[in-house]
Amino acid sequence: MELKDTIKLMNSQDYQDRYKGEYYQLKIRYEKLVAMLEKYKTGTLHFTPTCSYKLLFEQAIYMKRYLGVLEQRAKIENVDLT
């Protein structure tokens, strides 16, 4: 899934669809950031970030925690994230 694939979910009138869209968007962004951080660490990134590795890593930590909160809420609210 790509970000563009979440547009319909985000524009839905159904809150569960919007919830899924939020979750999928965050997951996609988190996974891309983690992949970027791996390349940053190994020196294979094709550009030089203006932010430090430390700051970007901290962002990834918060994103992962946010994903965890969304997953917990999904269980409570019976939202299927698969």
Number of C-alpha atoms within 10 A of each C-alpha: 9 10 13 8 12 18 14 12 18 18 12 13 10 10 13 18 19 18 20 20 22 17 20 21 19 18 18 13 15 19 14 13 17 16 13 18 19 14 13 17 11 9 11 11 14 9 8 9 11 6 8 11 15 10 10 15 14 12 15 19 14 12 18 16 12 15 18 13 12 19 16 13 13 17 11 9 10 10 17 12 15 5
